[in-house]
């Protein structure tokens, strides 16, 4: 899970992210970040998501559960 959080922190241009961090609070939480997450999830975890799947997540923890689940 730490590897995934490192990748998410890169996409969101943050030093670190925590499970309880609210996605809407990140400065770079936008459509490009969502596309980056979709691409990263496929490239690294062979999982395919729609933008709506990612937008349905409220926190970093929700996003990690979605991608790793």
LINPE-V714072 format. One record per helix or strand. SS is the DSSP state (helix for helix, strand for strand). FROM is the first residue (numbers start at 1). LEN is the number of residues. If there is no record, write none. Layout:
<<SS FROM LEN> <SS FROM LEN>>
This chain:
<<helix 2 10> <strand 22 1> <helix 23 3> <helix 31 15> <helix 51 5> <strand 59 1> <helix 60 9>>
